[in-house]
Amino acid sequence: MMPTFRPKDESPEEVERTRLAAVEALRRIEASDAAAPADEERERLAAFCRRYPVGDGIFELLARQPAEVQSEVLSRFCPPEEGLSDYSALLDSLLQTIRKREGF
């Protein structure tokens, strides 16, 4: 919902106070809109890492990658076996291969 810009009166002080309140409301809306996809993407990565456990460093490295790199890692990762306690080395290797190829 968009904030409204309706000063109680037309004094310069009231107009400016209302304008600042509307700008702040818009910033909060933009921040929450931007956070939603980021939160969803982070949860997608977390779900992947629950299936294929990795160290915190690899998780953070993956989380900092551009979306196209993340998507490719998640779609191409195919370990030789499931149920291992740590997939960090395998995931890191794939991540480095993709990053080199993409020039990151």
Short mmCIF file of the C-alpha atoms (twelve columns), coordinates in Angstrom:
data_MODEL
# 
_entry.id   MODEL 
# 
loop_
_atom_site.group_PDB 
_atom_site.id 
_atom_site.type_symbol 
_atom_site.label_atom_id 
_atom_site.label_alt_id 
_atom_site.label_comp_id 
_atom_site.label_asym_id 
_atom_site.label_seq_id 
_atom_site.Cartn_x 
_atom_site.Cartn_y 
_atom_site.Cartn_z 
_atom_site.pdbx_PDB_model_num 
ATOM 1   C CA . MET A 1   0.000  0.000   0.000   1 
ATOM 2   C CA . MET A 2   1.365  3.370   -1.002  1 
ATOM 3   C CA . PRO A 3   1.668  6.059   1.677   1 
ATOM 4   C CA . THR A 4   -0.439 9.143   1.152   1 
ATOM 5   C CA . PHE A 5   0.875  12.670  1.097   1 
ATOM 6   C CA . ARG A 6   -1.725 14.739  2.930   1 
ATOM 7   C CA . PRO A 7   -0.343 17.435  5.222   1 
ATOM 8   C CA . LYS A 8   -2.635 18.512  8.056   1 
ATOM 9   C CA . ASP A 9   -2.160 22.076  6.931   1 
ATOM 10  C CA . GLU A 10  -0.189 23.827  4.229   1 
ATOM 11  C CA . SER A 11  2.483  25.383  6.399   1 
ATOM 12  C CA . PRO A 12  5.985  24.712  5.055   1 
ATOM 13  C CA . GLU A 13  6.925  22.841  8.226   1 
ATOM 14  C CA . GLU A 14  3.913  20.533  8.047   1 
ATOM 15  C CA . VAL A 15  4.357  19.893  4.319   1 
ATOM 16  C CA . GLU A 16  8.024  18.999  4.883   1 
ATOM 17  C CA . ARG A 17  7.236  16.764  7.895   1 
ATOM 18  C CA . THR A 18  4.581  14.918  5.903   1 
ATOM 19  C CA . ARG A 19  6.854  14.624  2.864   1 
ATOM 20  C CA . LEU A 20  9.645  13.125  4.987   1 
ATOM 21  C CA . ALA A 21  7.206  10.669  6.572   1 
ATOM 22  C CA . ALA A 22  5.985  9.590   3.117   1 
ATOM 23  C CA . VAL A 23  9.559  9.158   1.836   1 
ATOM 24  C CA . GLU A 24  10.455 7.042   4.881   1 
ATOM 25  C CA . ALA A 25  7.344  4.910   4.372   1 
ATOM 26  C CA . LEU A 26  8.339  4.335   0.728   1 
ATOM 27  C CA . ARG A 27  11.859 3.329   1.794   1 
ATOM 28  C CA . ARG A 28  10.431 0.774   4.231   1 
ATOM 29  C CA . ILE A 29  8.164  -0.625  1.501   1 
ATOM 30  C CA . GLU A 30  11.086 -0.883  -0.940  1 
ATOM 31  C CA . ALA A 31  13.291 -2.525  1.686   1 
ATOM 32  C CA . SER A 32  10.661 -5.129  2.543   1 
ATOM 33  C CA . ASP A 33  10.021 -5.827  -1.161  1 
ATOM 34  C CA . ALA A 34  13.751 -6.289  -1.780  1 
ATOM 35  C CA . ALA A 35  14.201 -8.447  1.315   1 
ATOM 36  C CA . ALA A 36  11.465 -10.913 0.352   1 
ATOM 37  C CA . PRO A 37  13.233 -12.364 -2.722  1 
ATOM 38  C CA . ALA A 38  16.553 -12.330 -0.859  1 
ATOM 39  C CA . ASP A 39  14.988 -14.188 2.058   1 
ATOM 40  C CA . GLU A 40  13.391 -16.692 -0.319  1 
ATOM 41  C CA . GLU A 41  16.679 -17.235 -2.149  1 
ATOM 42  C CA . ARG A 42  18.570 -17.666 1.118   1 
ATOM 43  C CA . GLU A 43  15.995 -20.244 2.243   1 
ATOM 44  C CA . ARG A 44  16.375 -22.066 -1.086  1 
ATOM 45  C CA . LEU A 45  20.136 -22.205 -0.524  1 
ATOM 46  C CA . ALA A 46  19.633 -23.307 3.088   1 
ATOM 47  C CA . ALA A 47  17.335 -26.139 1.955   1 
ATOM 48  C CA . PHE A 48  19.957 -27.247 -0.575  1 
ATOM 49  C CA . CYS A 49  22.625 -27.213 2.135   1 
ATOM 50  C CA . ARG A 50  20.422 -29.209 4.489   1 
ATOM 51  C CA . ARG A 51  20.304 -31.898 1.823   1 
ATOM 52  C CA . TYR A 52  24.012 -31.524 1.050   1 
ATOM 53  C CA . PRO A 53  25.696 -30.279 4.267   1 
ATOM 54  C CA . VAL A 54  28.572 -27.835 3.795   1 
ATOM 55  C CA . GLY A 55  30.654 -25.646 6.051   1 
ATOM 56  C CA . ASP A 56  29.523 -22.125 6.853   1 
ATOM 57  C CA . GLY A 57  32.254 -20.660 4.660   1 
ATOM 58  C CA . ILE A 58  31.058 -22.483 1.544   1 
ATOM 59  C CA . PHE A 59  27.440 -21.600 2.308   1 
ATOM 60  C CA . GLU A 60  28.325 -17.903 2.620   1 
ATOM 61  C CA . LEU A 61  30.446 -18.059 -0.534  1 
ATOM 62  C CA . LEU A 62  27.522 -19.564 -2.425  1 
ATOM 63  C CA . ALA A 63  25.102 -17.022 -0.942  1 
ATOM 64  C CA . ARG A 64  27.299 -14.136 -2.180  1 
ATOM 65  C CA . GLN A 65  27.335 -15.359 -5.782  1 
ATOM 66  C CA . PRO A 66  25.207 -13.776 -8.507  1 
ATOM 67  C CA . ALA A 67  21.802 -15.397 -8.944  1 
ATOM 68  C CA . GLU A 68  22.775 -17.053 -12.229 1 
ATOM 69  C CA . VAL A 69  25.786 -18.735 -10.592 1 
ATOM 70  C CA . GLN A 70  23.679 -19.900 -7.652  1 
ATOM 71  C CA . SER A 71  21.042 -21.345 -9.965  1 
ATOM 72  C CA . GLU A 72  23.607 -23.193 -12.026 1 
ATOM 73  C CA . VAL A 73  25.292 -24.635 -8.935  1 
ATOM 74  C CA . LEU A 74  21.973 -25.820 -7.537  1 
ATOM 75  C CA . SER A 75  20.892 -27.381 -10.833 1 
ATOM 76  C CA . ARG A 76  24.245 -28.969 -11.768 1 
ATOM 77  C CA . PHE A 77  25.368 -30.274 -8.383  1 
ATOM 78  C CA . CYS A 78  25.211 -34.052 -8.578  1 
ATOM 79  C CA . PRO A 79  27.446 -35.726 -6.008  1 
ATOM 80  C CA . PRO A 80  28.565 -39.329 -6.557  1 
ATOM 81  C CA . GLU A 81  26.658 -40.384 -3.432  1 
ATOM 82  C CA . GLU A 82  24.121 -39.001 -0.993  1 
ATOM 83  C CA . GLY A 83  24.275 -39.152 2.770   1 
ATOM 84  C CA . LEU A 84  27.778 -37.753 3.247   1 
ATOM 85  C CA . SER A 85  28.361 -35.551 6.265   1 
ATOM 86  C CA . ASP A 86  30.113 -32.787 4.288   1 
ATOM 87  C CA . TYR A 87  29.916 -31.816 0.623   1 
ATOM 88  C CA . SER A 88  32.040 -28.660 0.960   1 
ATOM 89  C CA . ALA A 89  34.909 -29.788 -1.279  1 
ATOM 90  C CA . LEU A 90  32.598 -31.037 -4.032  1 
ATOM 91  C CA . LEU A 91  30.467 -27.907 -3.970  1 
ATOM 92  C CA . ASP A 92  33.506 -25.639 -3.847  1 
ATOM 93  C CA . SER A 93  34.997 -27.397 -6.866  1 
ATOM 94  C CA . LEU A 94  31.804 -26.949 -8.898  1 
ATOM 95  C CA . LEU A 95  31.464 -23.350 -7.773  1 
ATOM 96  C CA . GLN A 96  35.041 -22.543 -8.807  1 
ATOM 97  C CA . THR A 97  34.534 -24.205 -12.208 1 
ATOM 98  C CA . ILE A 98  31.406 -22.140 -12.882 1 
ATOM 99  C CA . ARG A 99  32.980 -18.917 -11.625 1 
ATOM 100 C CA . LYS A 100 36.056 -19.389 -13.836 1 
ATOM 101 C CA . ARG A 101 33.950 -20.124 -16.886 1 
ATOM 102 C CA . GLU A 102 31.720 -17.107 -16.220 1 
ATOM 103 C CA . GLY A 103 34.688 -14.842 -15.494 1 
ATOM 104 C CA . PHE A 104 33.838 -14.114 -11.859 1 
# 
